[in-house]
Amino acid sequence: MPRSAAFFDLDRTLLDVNSGLMWAWHERRSGVISLWTMGRVLFWNLLYHMSVIDMEAVFARAVAHYRGVPRETLERRTREWFVRDIQRHLRTEAFEALAAHRNEGHALVLLTTSSCFEAAAACEAFGIDHWIANDLLSGGDGRLTGDFGRPLCYGPGKVQRAEAFSRTHEVDLDRSFYYADSYSDLPMLERVGQARIVSPDPRLRRVARQRQWPILDWKA
């Protein structure tokens, strides 16, 4: 019999920070990206919060930056950065929610636009069963190609990814939960039976109030 799952967004939901922006600052301090590129990242972040961004185009440009980098190198760097800079930003209420769903026997699934490397590190740190994220593709030589798997795990793409996961893992989405903070997550919030709105942006807060979805104002 299909079981329930609890899906969680990462940035500003499980975490009290935007880890994507923190990764960009980390790469800037390490000299991996230029000041000009950092400026573009800040501009893209502004457009993201306004929900007026072509996320696939932006993600494609970001991933292309790592073309030719050994997959193992970026995986290791991401894990070290996550443990050092990000792991401490898990919200207390998020830890409690994960524990409650675990006790109910629900599958715990991280559903994020972040990279597969960060998603794996987060699952390892927080004891989450599965992750659904954006995979950076690599060639036969083990180096990144500068491309990523489709569909992009963002907006409607999250729904497609979650539906594929549910078929493989015998999960009933109509009985499942999704915790998220952003208006861009509306398609997935509408797909599950139990939407949980976490410290939302203004547009999602308005929608949640209209639909009488639970709003959880978790502390930063």
C-alpha positions, -999 to 999 in steps of 0.1 A, spaced: 0 0 0 14 34 -9 26 54 21 28 91 29 59 112 25 70 146 39 87 166 13 108 196 24 123 225 5 157 235 17 165 272 15 144 294 39 125 263 49 147 237 66 174 263 67 171 299 79 194 311 51 196 311 13 223 286 8 226 293 -29 236 329 -22 260 317 5 276 293 -19 281 322 -43 298 343 -16 320 313 -8 330 309 -44 338 346 -46 360 345 -15 378 315 -29 384 333 -62 364 309 -82 340 335 -95 346 372 -104 332 403 -88 311 408 -119 297 373 -117 289 379 -80 270 410 -90 249 390 -115 241 364 -88 228 392 -65 207 405 -94 193 370 -101 185 366 -64 165 398 -65 145 386 -96 140 352 -79 123 368 -49 101 388 -73 92 355 -91 102 371 -125 132 350 -134 139 325 -161 153 300 -137 163 274 -163 184 300 -182 200 312 -149 208 277 -137 222 268 -171 247 297 -169 256 288 -134 263 251 -142 283 260 -173 308 277 -151 319 242 -138 324 226 -171 355 204 -170 357 203 -132 361 167 -118 328 156 -103 344 143 -72 362 176 -66 330 197 -66 312 170 -45 339 172 -19 341 210 -19 303 212 -15 302 188 14 331 205 32 314 239 27 280 226 39 294 211 71 314 242 79 290 270 69 255 257 64 247 228 87 243 251 118 215 269 100 189 241 104 158 257 120 148 242 154 112 238 142 125 220 111 143 195 132 111 190 152 90 185 121 114 160 106 113 140 139 75 141 140 72 127 105 99 101 111 79 89 141 48 87 119 66 64 95 65 89 67 93 89 41 114 121 44 123 136 11 143 167 4 129 185 -27 151 214 -37 164 234 -66 199 231 -51 226 209 -66 227 171 -61 259 176 -41 243 200 -16 212 178 -14 233 148 -5 252 167 21 219 180 37 204 145 38 235 132 55 235 160 80 198 160 89 190 123 86 167 127 56 159 95 36 159 107 1 167 138 -20 153 152 -53 175 179 -67 193 191 -98 219 167 -110 250 182 -127 259 158 -155 293 144 -160 310 125 -189 328 93 -191 360 110 -178 343 119 -146 343 157 -154 313 179 -154 298 186 -188 284 220 -179 249 207 -183 222 194 -160 194 169 -160 159 179 -171 133 189 -160 148 215 -138 138 208 -102 120 241 -99 83 251 -100 64 226 -122 96 206 -126 95 198 -89 60 182 -94 73 161 -123 103 149 -102 81 142 -72 56 122 -93 84 101 -107 98 95 -72 63 86 -59 59 59 -86 92 44 -79 89 45 -41 52 38 -37 43 72 -22 8 86 -23 12 123 -30 -25 130 -21 -17 119 14 17 136 16 31 169 29 52 196 14 69 223 34 80 254 15 84 291 17 83 305 -19 56 314 -43 76 294 -69 67 263 -50 30 268 -55 27 239 -81 40 213 -57 20 228 -28 -11 223 -49 -1 188 -58 2 173 -23 -27 167 0 -11 186 29 5 220 21 26 235 49 37 271 44 69 280 62 77 317 69 65 325 33 72 354 10 44 379 6 28 364 -25 27 329 -10 14 342 23 -16 358 5 -23 325 -14 -21 305 18 -45 327 36 -70 325 7 -68 287 7 -66 284 45 -33 265 44 -14 263 77 12 290 79 42 281 101 62 312 111 94 294 120 121 314 136 151 326 116 
